[in-house]
């Protein structure tokens, strides 16, 4: 029968059958979940005295959308582990008592402006003297395939230096840049095909071919920034390794990809619904890592 069909139609039939097969196989995979029992067991790594010390600190966190995911993850943990029930969230306008204060740092795709906004927030009216711990995070969109990683880091470094000089008693946490899912490769092609429409096959195949040539450059550059940041501050200041939390599965395996001899980390597909922001499982692991970091600092 295929003899009487056009070569284009034949290819579409073969692709369709393969997509159906692979989709069925993925549908049988066990879905990772997080539940209150898991949270309560995992969080035992943080000692009671460290949590008590944490609830007595004033903490400032500047962030954007993934930061909202992390805060939701902390709320999930508070709901499941009563030891954190004294951990409170506040906005800057409420600045008075110990707790976790957050604000939206502007603006996405402009990392230098985020540095300036964080510095201005702390220096305006010297509110940096009111906090024990402060940090902000870049978003994955702040570094793209065209970004000059070293230039962005240099600006960040100068910003932190200025803040430290003005507020020597303030503890600054450095945050690695969040990642996105790996966007190319045979498995990713099949996933995209299974989610897309056949009328988009040509576009998807074209994108796949381009990515095989160019690589996952944006994720590679995020990895490069994170390596520079960790090497600079690992013996000086605390680091909240958000990228590590995002790329580490519950069994401890890291999600990686290779490109031109290099090995790079990417966001676990199990932790996201859109390739960048965190679902319930992803936000839990990101929040757990943050609370461990904050508790360790607070207990010193």
N, C-alpha and C positions, 0 to 999 in steps of 0.2 A: 504493500500500500504506500509505503514511504517513497517508492519509486515515482509515484505520480504527484507527489507534493513538491513544492518549491524548496530549495535548500534553506531559505529563511524560516519557513514554516517548520521544517524538520528540526532545525536548531532550537526553535521555541518549544517544540514538543519535548525534546530531550531535556532542555533546561527545566521545563515545568515539572517533569517527572522527578528530576533530581532534587528540585526544591521541595516537592511534596515529601520525598523520602527523608531528607534532612530535617525538615520541619517536624515530621512525626518523631524522629529520633530525639530531637531537642525537647519535644513535648513530654517525653518519657523521663527526662532528667529530673532528679530530685531538686526541688526548689529550696534554697537556703532561707531559713527564717530565724528571727530572734524572738525570744519570749522572756517573760519576767524571771523565770527560774534561771535561764542562761545568764541574764544580767546580774542577778543576785550572786550567782556563783563566781562569775568573772570578776566582779567588783571587789571581792574579798581580798584581792591583791593590794588594795588600798587600806591601810590600817585606820582604826577608829580615831586615833590621836591625830593622824594626818588630816582626816576629814574635819575634825574639830578645829584644827589650826586654819584650815582652808576657809571655813565659814566666818572666821574672824578677820579676813583680809578684804581690802577694797581692790577690785580688779577691773581694769578697763580693756575692752575688746572692740577694735574697729574692724568692720567686715562688710561683705555684701551678701549675695545670695547663698553661697555655700556656707557662709557663717550662720545664716538662718537655719540651714539644715543641721549644723552642729548644735545650735542652741536647742532645737527640737530633740536632738539625741540626748542632750543633758536632761531635758524634761522627762524623757522616757525613763532614764536612769533614776531620777528623783522619785518617779512614780513607783518604781520597782524596788528601790533600796531605801528604806526609811532612814538610814544613817545620813542621807543627804537632804533630809526634809528642812534643814535650816538654811540651805543654800538658796538665796533669793536673787531674783533678777530685777534690775532697775534701769531707768533711763537717766541720762546726765542731768536733766532738769530736777531730778529727785536726789541729787548728791547730798548725802547726809550720813548714812550708816554703812556698815560693812556689807558687802555683797558683790554681785557680778553686774557691772554696768556695760552696756553695749551701745554702739552707734553705727550708723551707716557711713562708711568711708567712701568718698567720691574720688574719681568716678571710673567705672569700668572701662578698660582698654587704655587707661592713662596712668601707668604706675607711678610716674613722678608726681602727679597731682594727688595720688593717694598718700604718698610720703609727706607731701606738704600739708595735707588735711590732718593727718595724724599728729604731726608736729604742732600745727596751729591749735588743735584741740587741747593738747597738753599745756601749751605755753600761754594760751589765753587765760587771763586771770590766775595764772600759775596753778591750775588745777592738778598739774602733775605732782605737786606736793601733797595732794589729798589721797593719792593712790599708793598702794604697796606694789602692785604688779600691773604692767600695761603691755599690750601687744596689738598688732593688726596683721591682717593677712591680705595678700594679693589674691586675685581670682585667676582661674585658668585662662580667661580671655585677655589678661594683662600681658601675657607673653604669647606671641604668635610666631609663625615661621619667618617673619621678617625682623623680629626683635633683636636688638643688640644687647645680649644678656649681660655682658661685662659692664656696659654703660649703665644699665638699669641697676645692677648690684652696687656699683660705685655710688650712685645717687642715694640708694637705700642706706649704704654704710655711712655716708656723710650725715644723713638725717638722724640716724641712731646716735652717732657721735655727738651731735648737737644736743639731742635730748638728754643723753647721759651727763654731759657737762652741766646742763642746767638743773637736772634733778638727780644728783649722785646717789640718793637713797632709793630711787625707783628701780625696781627689777624689771628689765626688759626681756621679754620672751621673743625669740625669732621663730618664724613660722615658714615651713617649706611651702612652695606653691602647689596648690592642688592640681591633679592630673585629669586627663580625659581618657576614655577607653581608646585602645589601639585601633586606628581607623583603616588599616589595610592588611592584606593577607588573604589567603584562600578562605579561612573560616569567616572573616569579616565580610567578604564578598557574598558568601552564601547567606549570612544573616541579613545583609541588606537586600539581597534578592528576595528572600522569603518575606520580608516586611514590605517590599515595594510592589509596584504594579508592573506587569510585563511590558507595558508601553514605555517604562523607564529603564528597560534592560540596557539599551544602548548607552544611556547616560551613566548608569552604574558601572558598566564594563569600562567605559572611558575613564571614569574616576579611579577605578581599580588599577588600570594600566598606568595612570599618572602617579598614583601613590607608590606603586612598585618602583618607579623611577626616582621619585623625590624623597620617599620615606615619610615617616610620621614626624616631620620636622618640628612642629609646634611642641609635641610631647618631648622630643629630644632636647629642645631648648629649655623646657621647664626642668628636665632632669639636670641639665648643665647648671642652671641657676641654683637649684637645690644643693648640688655638690659644692659649689662655691660657697654658699651660705653655711653649710655644715662644716666645711673645712676651716672657715674663718672664725666661727663662734663656738665650736664644740668644746673647747677647753676654757672658754671665757664666760659664756652665758648659757642659760637653759634654752633648749630648742624643742618646739612642738613640731614633730615630724608628721605633719598632716599627710604628705605624699606617701609616707611609709604605711600609715594606717589605711589609706585608700587602696594601696596595692598589695596588701597582705590579707590573704584569705583566712577564715577562722582556724584552719589547720596549720597555719604558719607559712604556707607556700606563698612566694611573691609572684605577682603577675608581671611578666617581662616580655619584651620583644627585642629582636636583633636587627641591627642595621649597620652595614659596612663594618662589621667586626666589633661593633659596640653593643653592649647589653643595657637596655633601658627599662624603666618601670612605667606601668600605665594603670589607670583606674580599673579595678576589677569590675567586669560587666555585671556581676551579681550585686554590686553595690549601687547601681544607678538605673534609672528608667529612661534617661535621655542622653546618656553618654558623658555627662559632666556633673550634674547635681546628684545629691545623695538620696537614696531611698531609705526606708526604715532601718534596714540592715547596715547600710553604709554609714548612715549618720550615727548609729550606735557605736560602731568601731572608731569613728572619728572623735566622738564625744568621750569615749572611754580613754583614748590616748590623751586627750586634753586634760581630763580630770586627774589622770595619773601624774601628768607633768605638773599641774597646779598644786596637787597635794604634796608632791615631793619638794617643791619649792617652799611651800607654806610650813612644812615640818622642820625645816632647817633652823 
